[in-house]
Amino acid sequence: MPSQRASLHAKCVVVDDGAVFVSSANFTEAAQTKNLEVGLLVHSRSIASHLVGHCRALVDASLLKAIPLTR
């Protein structure tokens, strides 16, 4: 079976382990000015923890590649 490739389309941000922002919007001009995009901000430590754990598990399983932060 050939290997399959996929990408994470949702944009997910966890802030201070207590707030989660998930959006479909890209950071392109079209996404910001022409497309109909939606995002959701949730204040929940439980959901934030679950999302971080899920993403870490995907990285650990080599299904998602972590991109190092640059400063």
C-alpha positions as CSV (number, residue, x, y, z in Angstrom):
1,M,0.0,0.0,0.0
2,P,1.5,3.4,-1.0
3,S,2.2,5.8,1.8
4,Q,-0.5,8.5,2.2
5,R,0.1,12.1,2.9
6,A,-2.2,14.5,4.7
7,S,-2.0,17.9,6.3
8,L,-3.6,19.5,9.3
9,H,-5.8,22.2,7.8
10,A,-7.3,23.6,11.0
11,K,-5.2,26.3,12.6
12,C,-5.0,25.6,16.3
13,V,-3.5,27.9,19.0
14,V,-3.4,27.1,22.7
15,V,-2.8,30.1,25.0
16,D,-1.6,29.8,28.6
17,D,-2.9,26.3,28.9
18,G,-6.4,27.6,29.2
19,A,-7.7,29.1,26.0
20,V,-8.0,27.4,22.6
21,F,-8.5,29.1,19.2
22,V,-9.3,26.9,16.3
23,S,-9.9,28.4,12.8
24,S,-10.2,27.4,9.2
25,A,-8.6,30.7,8.1
26,N,-5.2,30.9,6.4
27,F,-3.0,33.9,6.9
28,T,-3.3,34.9,3.2
29,E,-4.8,38.0,1.7
30,A,-7.7,36.0,0.2
31,A,-8.5,34.3,3.4
32,Q,-8.5,37.5,5.3
33,T,-10.4,39.7,2.8
34,K,-12.4,37.4,0.4
35,N,-13.1,34.0,1.9
36,L,-15.8,33.1,4.4
37,E,-13.8,31.6,7.3
38,V,-14.8,30.8,10.8
39,G,-12.9,30.5,14.1
40,L,-13.8,29.5,17.6
41,L,-12.3,30.7,20.9
42,V,-12.9,28.4,23.9
43,H,-11.7,29.1,27.4
44,S,-11.3,25.6,28.8
45,R,-8.2,24.1,30.5
46,S,-9.6,20.7,29.8
47,I,-10.0,21.2,26.1
48,A,-6.6,23.0,25.9
49,S,-4.9,20.1,27.7
50,H,-6.6,17.6,25.4
51,L,-5.6,19.4,22.2
52,V,-2.0,19.7,23.3
53,G,-1.9,16.0,24.2
54,H,-3.5,15.1,20.9
55,C,-0.9,17.1,18.9
56,R,2.0,15.7,21.0
57,A,0.8,12.1,20.4
58,L,0.6,12.8,16.6
59,V,4.2,14.1,16.7
60,D,5.4,11.1,18.8
61,A,3.8,8.8,16.2
62,S,5.6,10.7,13.4
63,L,2.2,11.6,11.9
64,L,2.8,15.3,12.5
65,K,6.0,17.2,12.3
66,A,6.8,19.8,15.0
67,I,8.3,23.0,13.6
68,P,10.8,24.6,15.9
69,L,10.1,28.1,17.1
70,T,12.6,30.8,15.9
71,R,13.2,34.0,17.6
